[in-house]
Amino acid sequence: MTQDAIGQAWDALVATARRTVTDGLVVGTSGNVSVRVGDLVLVTPSGVPYDRLTPADATVVDLAGNRVRGELTPTSELPMHLEIYRHTPAGAVVHTHAVHATAVSTLVTELPPIHYMAAALGGPVRVAPYALYGTEELAGHMLTALADRTACLLRNHGTVAYGDSLDQAYDRTAQLEWMCRVWLTASSVPGHTPALLPPGELDRVAEKFRGYGQRR
């Protein structure tokens, strides 16, 4: 793996991490971002504000979690990131403490099908049971919740989403937070219950999504 490839991936990772702060998905040093480059994983370091990260701070581990480059300690949530890379074709992972999504994680075991964009995440978004942050137990709960999905909620904690790229993982994170906000907003209107999509509708949407966008 060339130094240029690592450098470019690190720059993109830092830009995505800073975007989570700018867009209000995390506060301070909460949340974390990673991207896979071959058999290596670049990940945000633990407890370092994203606006202070420089190219010299590149933090790289292998798929076993061994640090192979960098002086900084990787994020405490490294077990979650590595479980995703070991069991899915993910190219990038974004974890946040987004307000609306975290609130929803305390209320339900699955985000009600309030909007068809749930189909873009593989179906109804599940909530992984609570476990102490940074543990293998939490990583295991998350992996179960992610079965056939590309995003999930972590109870009393936040969100996890993955994609082929940093942009896709981030977009899925933002879509999940938006859907949680829509459901919370609709649920808060006195005397009214949100209309939900009927069974099977997300499957129909997923099929239609296959023809969505531009053809190259």
Backbone bond lengths (Angstrom), bond angles and torsions (degrees), N, CA, C in turn:
res aa  C-N    CA-C-N  psi(-1)  N-CA   C-N-CA  omega(-1)  CA-C   N-CA-C  phi
1 M - - - 1.461 - - 1.531 109.06 -
2 T 1.321 117.67 123.63 1.457 120.98 -175.52 1.520 111.25 -75.48
3 Q 1.320 114.47 155.62 1.461 120.29 177.43 1.519 110.59 -63.30
4 D 1.349 116.43 -34.63 1.466 120.22 178.73 1.525 110.94 -62.12
5 A 1.338 116.92 -42.53 1.461 120.40 -179.54 1.528 110.58 -64.11
6 I 1.336 116.73 -41.65 1.458 120.68 177.66 1.526 110.02 -64.01
7 G 1.329 116.24 -43.73 1.462 120.58 -178.74 1.516 112.56 -62.68
8 Q 1.322 117.04 -43.34 1.465 120.95 179.76 1.529 111.03 -66.03
9 A 1.328 115.78 -41.79 1.465 119.58 179.53 1.526 110.51 -65.56
10 W 1.320 117.40 -39.23 1.463 121.25 179.57 1.527 110.62 -64.59
11 D 1.315 116.99 -43.65 1.465 120.36 178.81 1.533 110.96 -59.56
12 A 1.334 116.28 -42.55 1.464 120.63 179.62 1.524 110.54 -67.47
13 L 1.323 117.01 -38.86 1.462 120.92 178.86 1.523 110.59 -63.52
14 V 1.318 117.56 -46.49 1.463 121.24 -179.46 1.528 110.57 -62.60
15 A 1.322 116.95 -40.47 1.465 120.63 178.60 1.528 110.76 -62.13
16 T 1.326 117.07 -40.77 1.464 120.75 178.64 1.522 110.59 -67.69
17 A 1.321 117.51 -42.72 1.464 120.91 178.42 1.524 110.95 -60.23
18 R 1.316 116.76 -42.77 1.470 120.40 178.74 1.528 110.73 -65.60
19 R 1.310 116.44 -33.09 1.456 120.13 178.86 1.525 111.47 -65.53
20 T 1.339 117.65 -34.16 1.462 119.53 178.81 1.524 110.87 -63.36
21 V 1.329 116.72 -32.89 1.461 120.79 177.24 1.524 110.24 -74.10
22 T 1.325 116.12 -48.90 1.472 121.26 -178.87 1.519 111.68 -57.50
23 D 1.333 117.22 -38.19 1.466 121.27 -177.53 1.529 112.76 -88.96
24 G 1.323 116.84 5.76 1.455 120.40 173.87 1.514 115.39 76.65
25 L 1.327 117.80 20.33 1.457 120.48 -179.87 1.530 112.44 -86.17
26 V 1.318 116.22 -19.36 1.461 120.88 175.02 1.523 108.79 -139.48
27 V 1.332 114.94 162.63 1.458 122.04 175.96 1.517 107.81 -124.93
28 G 1.333 116.54 134.27 1.455 120.03 178.87 1.513 111.62 63.26
29 T 1.332 115.72 -127.21 1.469 120.16 -177.80 1.522 111.71 -105.06
30 S 1.329 117.27 17.10 1.465 119.84 177.46 1.526 109.66 -71.88
31 G 1.332 115.92 158.87 1.461 119.92 -178.33 1.519 111.13 76.89
32 N 1.320 115.89 169.50 1.459 121.40 179.73 1.522 110.16 -163.45
33 V 1.324 115.10 161.26 1.465 122.01 -175.52 1.519 108.51 -137.62
34 S 1.334 116.52 145.26 1.460 120.12 175.07 1.519 109.76 -143.21
35 V 1.330 114.98 160.81 1.459 121.02 176.46 1.526 107.71 -145.50
36 R 1.318 115.46 140.81 1.467 120.48 -179.08 1.524 110.39 -95.01
37 V 1.319 115.31 135.32 1.464 121.82 175.57 1.523 106.84 -130.09
38 G 1.316 116.08 99.07 1.455 119.69 -174.84 1.520 110.79 65.80
39 D 1.322 116.94 -125.32 1.463 121.89 178.36 1.522 112.20 -96.62
40 L 1.327 116.03 14.21 1.457 120.81 179.51 1.529 110.26 -115.19
41 V 1.330 115.25 155.58 1.460 121.66 178.20 1.518 109.13 -126.57
42 L 1.316 116.30 122.99 1.455 121.91 173.39 1.522 107.31 -93.05
43 V 1.327 117.44 133.84 1.457 120.56 -174.03 1.523 110.18 -142.89
44 T 1.319 116.10 149.07 1.462 119.55 176.56 1.525 109.62 -64.04
45 P 1.324 117.23 142.95 1.461 120.66 -179.86 1.530 111.58 -78.74
46 S 1.306 115.85 164.31 1.454 121.81 -177.63 1.527 111.92 -77.31
47 G 1.344 115.76 128.09 1.451 121.03 169.72 1.509 117.45 70.45
48 V 1.329 118.37 18.65 1.464 121.14 179.31 1.529 109.36 -110.80
49 P 1.341 118.67 121.02 1.469 120.33 177.32 1.521 110.78 -54.67
50 Y 1.319 116.11 136.59 1.460 120.26 -174.72 1.524 113.11 -62.54
51 D 1.334 117.19 -30.00 1.465 118.77 -178.30 1.528 112.42 -73.82
52 R 1.332 116.72 -6.40 1.463 120.26 178.29 1.528 112.90 -100.04
53 L 1.311 117.11 -7.36 1.463 120.49 -177.45 1.525 111.10 -71.52
54 T 1.321 115.66 137.50 1.460 122.50 179.26 1.528 109.03 -125.17
55 P 1.329 117.80 169.58 1.467 119.45 177.50 1.530 112.90 -56.50
56 A 1.324 117.01 -29.50 1.463 120.24 -179.37 1.529 112.32 -71.68
57 D 1.339 117.20 -12.48 1.460 121.58 -177.12 1.529 113.34 -92.16
58 A 1.327 117.84 5.85 1.467 120.89 -177.32 1.529 110.22 -50.69
59 T 1.330 115.26 125.38 1.459 122.17 -177.14 1.523 107.82 -114.51
60 V 1.328 116.85 117.54 1.469 121.95 -171.86 1.522 109.95 -128.93
61 V 1.338 115.81 133.84 1.466 121.10 176.08 1.526 108.47 -128.19
62 D 1.341 115.82 164.32 1.456 119.30 171.22 1.524 108.93 -91.85
63 L 1.311 117.62 179.70 1.460 120.84 -174.58 1.523 112.95 -70.93
64 A 1.317 116.70 -8.75 1.467 120.66 174.57 1.529 111.09 -92.69
65 G 1.343 115.49 -5.23 1.458 119.58 178.90 1.511 114.43 93.55
66 N 1.321 117.31 5.06 1.469 120.52 178.89 1.524 109.93 -78.83
67 R 1.322 116.79 130.19 1.463 120.01 179.05 1.515 109.21 -72.76
68 V 1.321 115.91 126.64 1.462 120.49 -177.69 1.526 112.57 -114.68
69 R 1.324 116.34 -18.77 1.463 120.06 176.32 1.521 108.90 -147.48
70 G 1.337 115.43 148.37 1.452 120.27 176.33 1.519 113.00 98.07
71 E 1.333 114.65 157.09 1.459 121.66 -179.08 1.524 112.35 -102.23
72 L 1.333 118.06 -16.78 1.460 121.44 -174.94 1.530 111.67 -86.75
73 T 1.320 116.03 150.15 1.459 121.75 177.94 1.525 109.72 -75.17
74 P 1.327 118.57 131.15 1.472 120.31 179.55 1.526 111.46 -63.24
75 T 1.318 116.29 161.74 1.453 122.35 176.91 1.522 111.82 -48.76
76 S 1.330 115.82 147.42 1.470 120.44 177.82 1.525 111.72 -66.25
77 E 1.333 117.12 -19.01 1.465 121.04 179.92 1.524 112.56 -89.53
78 L 1.322 117.03 17.08 1.464 120.34 179.68 1.531 112.84 -52.69
79 P 1.358 120.25 -38.67 1.469 119.11 178.80 1.527 113.62 -55.62
80 M 1.341 118.18 -38.34 1.467 120.31 178.77 1.523 110.81 -64.86
81 H 1.320 116.05 -46.98 1.456 119.87 -178.75 1.529 111.12 -60.04
82 L 1.319 115.89 -45.93 1.465 119.22 -176.91 1.521 112.03 -66.76
83 E 1.332 117.87 -36.72 1.467 119.88 177.36 1.525 110.96 -61.12
84 I 1.310 116.93 -39.07 1.468 119.81 178.19 1.525 110.46 -64.58
85 Y 1.326 117.32 -46.08 1.464 119.82 -179.02 1.525 112.29 -66.27
86 R 1.314 117.11 -31.01 1.465 120.10 -179.65 1.525 112.67 -75.10
87 H 1.325 117.25 -26.17 1.468 120.17 -171.71 1.524 115.05 -118.22
88 T 1.322 118.33 -1.17 1.462 121.42 179.28 1.528 108.88 -137.94
89 P 1.327 117.51 169.06 1.469 119.87 176.54 1.521 112.78 -85.95
90 A 1.320 118.35 21.07 1.460 122.74 -175.22 1.523 112.48 -53.64
91 G 1.329 114.72 141.82 1.455 120.96 173.00 1.511 111.75 -106.12
92 A 1.360 116.30 -15.88 1.462 120.79 -179.30 1.524 109.07 -159.68
93 V 1.338 115.72 153.43 1.464 122.09 -179.41 1.522 108.90 -135.94
94 V 1.331 115.61 137.36 1.468 121.55 175.54 1.521 108.68 -125.38
95 H 1.330 116.35 127.87 1.466 122.52 176.72 1.523 108.17 -121.09
96 T 1.343 116.88 128.58 1.464 120.53 -179.65 1.522 111.38 -132.87
97 H 1.329 114.16 170.33 1.462 122.50 172.97 1.527 108.66 -114.30
98 A 1.327 116.77 42.79 1.459 122.31 -176.77 1.527 111.23 -54.38
99 V 1.327 116.49 136.56 1.467 122.50 -170.55 1.525 113.57 -59.11
100 H 1.318 117.54 -55.06 1.460 120.38 -174.32 1.527 111.50 -68.62
101 A 1.315 116.16 -39.73 1.462 119.64 178.89 1.526 110.87 -65.70
102 T 1.317 117.06 -40.84 1.460 120.14 178.55 1.519 110.56 -64.84
103 A 1.331 116.82 -39.65 1.463 120.39 177.29 1.529 110.68 -61.33
104 V 1.321 116.80 -45.58 1.469 120.49 179.58 1.526 110.58 -61.67
105 S 1.314 117.30 -35.44 1.470 120.47 -178.11 1.526 112.37 -61.93
106 T 1.319 116.85 -20.35 1.466 120.82 -179.91 1.526 112.66 -90.81
107 L 1.331 117.24 -6.18 1.462 120.94 -171.64 1.523 114.90 -109.92
108 V 1.326 117.08 -30.77 1.468 120.82 -172.47 1.524 110.17 -138.49
109 T 1.311 116.33 168.17 1.469 120.61 174.39 1.529 111.55 -97.72
110 E 1.325 115.88 -7.60 1.459 122.05 177.67 1.518 107.54 -157.44
111 L 1.325 116.92 135.21 1.456 120.39 177.69 1.519 109.35 -63.89
112 P 1.344 118.75 119.35 1.466 119.88 179.22 1.532 110.89 -56.01
113 P 1.334 117.65 146.76 1.477 121.46 -176.73 1.529 111.48 -72.87
114 I 1.304 115.58 74.92 1.461 122.70 -176.42 1.521 112.25 -81.28
115 H 1.358 116.23 -21.66 1.465 119.42 -175.91 1.528 109.82 -150.96
116 Y 1.315 115.17 148.81 1.455 119.55 -175.11 1.527 113.92 -68.76
117 M 1.347 117.97 -13.51 1.460 118.98 179.61 1.530 112.45 -66.25
118 A 1.330 116.92 -11.35 1.472 119.02 173.84 1.529 110.32 -58.91
119 A 1.334 116.19 -28.22 1.466 119.96 179.46 1.527 111.26 -63.87
120 A 1.329 117.24 -28.59 1.455 120.74 179.48 1.526 112.17 -70.52
121 L 1.333 116.09 -13.98 1.461 121.22 178.86 1.520 111.43 -103.46
122 G 1.343 116.12 5.48 1.455 120.81 178.16 1.506 114.53 101.94
123 G 1.345 117.58 -6.69 1.463 121.13 -179.52 1.515 110.75 136.99
124 P 1.341 117.12 -169.24 1.467 120.44 -179.77 1.532 111.32 -52.48
125 V 1.320 115.79 133.08 1.464 121.06 -175.23 1.527 110.13 -83.03
126 R 1.322 116.19 122.21 1.467 121.75 -177.27 1.527 111.01 -86.79
127 V 1.332 114.75 161.10 1.460 121.84 175.01 1.527 108.46 -110.03
128 A 1.312 117.22 120.19 1.461 121.60 177.17 1.524 109.31 -75.26
129 P 1.335 118.60 137.85 1.462 121.07 178.42 1.528 111.48 -57.35
130 Y 1.312 115.34 153.84 1.459 120.14 -179.14 1.529 111.53 -67.49
131 A 1.316 115.02 143.25 1.469 122.90 169.51 1.527 106.53 -154.77
132 L 1.311 116.91 156.92 1.461 121.83 -179.20 1.524 111.24 -55.88
133 Y 1.322 116.15 136.01 1.466 119.70 -178.12 1.525 111.01 -60.53
134 G 1.321 114.87 148.11 1.450 121.17 176.58 1.517 115.51 77.41
135 T 1.346 117.43 8.26 1.467 119.91 -176.42 1.525 112.02 -102.50
136 E 1.326 115.25 159.77 1.454 120.97 174.72 1.526 110.00 -66.26
137 E 1.336 116.51 -29.68 1.463 120.34 178.24 1.524 110.32 -61.94
138 L 1.324 116.67 -46.11 1.463 120.15 178.38 1.521 110.34 -63.19
139 A 1.321 117.08 -42.37 1.468 120.62 179.36 1.521 110.88 -60.29
140 G 1.331 117.09 -38.33 1.461 120.74 178.69 1.510 112.21 -67.23
141 H 1.340 116.71 -44.58 1.467 120.17 176.88 1.526 111.10 -59.67
142 M 1.326 115.49 -42.44 1.459 120.33 -179.89 1.520 111.10 -61.80
143 L 1.329 117.04 -44.64 1.462 120.26 -176.94 1.522 110.77 -62.64
144 T 1.330 117.41 -38.05 1.465 120.95 177.34 1.528 110.46 -63.85
145 A 1.330 116.84 -43.52 1.464 121.16 -179.99 1.522 111.83 -66.41
146 L 1.321 117.00 -25.51 1.465 121.47 -178.62 1.530 113.60 -86.63
147 A 1.318 118.81 -1.65 1.461 120.28 -178.97 1.529 110.47 -53.73
148 D 1.327 117.32 120.86 1.470 123.67 -178.58 1.528 113.04 61.36
149 R 1.304 116.95 21.44 1.463 122.24 178.25 1.525 108.93 -130.93
150 T 1.330 116.06 164.19 1.464 120.42 175.47 1.522 111.55 -115.34
151 A 1.335 117.46 5.65 1.456 121.29 177.10 1.519 109.26 -156.84
152 C 1.325 115.71 153.69 1.459 120.44 174.26 1.524 109.07 -152.33
153 L 1.323 115.12 168.76 1.457 121.87 172.90 1.523 108.26 -102.42
154 L 1.316 116.27 150.70 1.459 122.87 175.47 1.528 106.90 -112.87
155 R 1.321 117.56 121.16 1.461 120.34 -174.52 1.537 111.85 -57.11
156 N 1.349 113.93 132.03 1.467 121.30 179.93 1.532 112.87 54.86
157 H 1.325 115.85 31.77 1.468 118.20 -173.36 1.532 112.82 -144.34
158 G 1.332 118.19 -63.31 1.455 117.94 -176.86 1.513 113.75 162.49
159 T 1.324 116.07 -142.31 1.465 122.06 -174.72 1.519 111.56 -127.25
160 V 1.329 114.79 156.29 1.465 122.44 169.25 1.525 107.13 -137.86
161 A 1.318 116.25 132.59 1.466 120.61 175.80 1.517 108.55 -143.27
162 Y 1.330 115.86 147.43 1.459 119.08 176.52 1.517 109.87 -132.45
163 G 1.328 115.35 164.56 1.455 120.75 179.39 1.511 110.50 -160.73
164 D 1.319 115.08 -178.22 1.452 120.08 177.73 1.528 111.39 -68.18
165 S 1.329 115.49 -27.88 1.461 121.50 -175.99 1.519 109.79 -139.56
166 L 1.323 115.95 170.02 1.461 120.48 175.52 1.520 111.01 -62.00
167 D 1.317 117.31 -40.44 1.465 120.15 179.34 1.528 111.13 -61.34
168 Q 1.324 116.86 -43.66 1.459 119.61 -178.33 1.528 111.07 -68.72
169 A 1.326 117.32 -42.28 1.466 119.98 177.92 1.518 110.57 -62.04
170 Y 1.324 116.49 -40.21 1.475 119.42 178.81 1.524 111.08 -67.45
171 D 1.324 116.97 -44.41 1.466 120.36 -179.61 1.530 110.98 -60.02
172 R 1.318 117.57 -39.68 1.466 120.81 178.56 1.521 110.81 -66.58
173 T 1.325 116.54 -37.23 1.457 120.72 176.31 1.524 110.45 -62.05
174 A 1.328 116.12 -47.02 1.462 120.67 -179.39 1.523 111.60 -64.41
175 Q 1.338 117.86 -39.76 1.461 121.15 177.83 1.532 110.97 -62.88
176 L 1.323 116.51 -40.93 1.462 120.19 -179.93 1.527 110.38 -64.42
177 E 1.320 117.09 -45.55 1.464 119.89 178.29 1.522 110.63 -60.63
178 W 1.335 117.30 -40.63 1.467 121.09 179.49 1.524 111.22 -63.43
179 M 1.334 117.56 -44.29 1.469 119.92 179.19 1.526 111.54 -63.80
180 C 1.321 116.67 -38.69 1.462 119.59 177.49 1.528 110.52 -63.93
181 R 1.310 116.28 -38.80 1.466 120.03 178.64 1.531 110.90 -65.85
182 V 1.319 116.52 -40.67 1.464 120.38 178.43 1.532 110.19 -61.89
183 W 1.330 117.03 -46.41 1.467 119.65 -178.38 1.523 111.57 -64.88
184 L 1.321 117.23 -42.92 1.466 120.19 178.78 1.521 111.01 -63.53
185 T 1.328 116.84 -40.91 1.462 120.93 -179.87 1.524 110.85 -64.12
186 A 1.335 116.50 -47.27 1.468 120.26 -179.32 1.526 110.47 -66.06
187 S 1.319 117.36 -37.97 1.461 121.20 -177.80 1.529 112.77 -69.70
188 S 1.326 116.30 -19.32 1.464 119.88 -175.33 1.529 113.50 -85.73
189 V 1.333 117.53 -5.95 1.470 120.30 -178.87 1.529 109.27 -78.65
190 P 1.327 118.51 116.98 1.472 121.46 -177.63 1.528 112.37 -59.18
191 G 1.320 115.68 136.01 1.457 120.62 175.45 1.510 115.08 81.02
192 H 1.316 116.73 4.42 1.466 119.75 -178.60 1.527 110.50 -131.02
193 T 1.325 115.22 146.52 1.455 121.93 175.69 1.522 108.47 -118.15
194 P 1.315 118.69 129.74 1.470 119.99 -177.63 1.532 112.34 -58.39
195 A 1.318 116.35 137.69 1.460 121.13 171.84 1.528 107.93 -74.11
196 L 1.317 116.46 132.27 1.460 121.07 -179.17 1.516 110.41 -111.33
197 L 1.306 117.10 157.75 1.458 120.72 179.25 1.525 109.84 -69.57
198 P 1.320 117.78 140.75 1.472 120.62 -178.34 1.520 112.12 -72.58
199 P 1.326 117.85 159.64 1.473 121.23 178.07 1.531 111.13 -54.67
200 G 1.292 115.95 138.33 1.458 120.94 178.40 1.513 114.40 91.07
201 E 1.328 117.42 -17.57 1.463 119.31 -176.75 1.523 111.69 -66.51
202 L 1.332 117.09 -38.93 1.463 118.95 179.96 1.528 111.43 -64.71
203 D 1.329 116.83 -31.11 1.468 119.65 175.82 1.522 110.41 -65.59
204 R 1.340 116.39 -40.47 1.469 120.40 178.45 1.520 110.54 -65.22
205 V 1.325 116.18 -40.13 1.466 120.49 178.79 1.528 110.27 -65.17
206 A 1.333 116.34 -43.82 1.460 120.10 -179.90 1.523 111.25 -58.75
207 E 1.325 116.22 -39.30 1.454 120.35 178.14 1.528 110.65 -64.96
208 K 1.320 116.24 -40.47 1.467 119.64 179.90 1.523 111.26 -69.30
209 F 1.335 116.82 -33.79 1.455 121.02 178.84 1.522 111.82 -59.96
210 R 1.328 116.72 -26.58 1.467 119.27 -178.17 1.522 112.52 -62.54
211 G 1.319 116.63 -20.88 1.463 120.37 178.07 1.507 112.95 -107.36
212 Y 1.346 116.62 13.47 1.471 120.96 -175.59 1.519 111.42 -84.41
213 G 1.337 116.30 147.08 1.466 121.26 174.21 1.520 112.66 92.79
214 Q 1.310 114.41 -170.06 1.464 121.49 -175.92 1.533 110.65 -90.74
215 R 1.308 116.30 144.43 1.455 121.93 175.71 1.524 109.31 -96.37
216 R 1.320 116.16 130.57 1.467 119.20 -179.84 1.520 109.82 -93.33
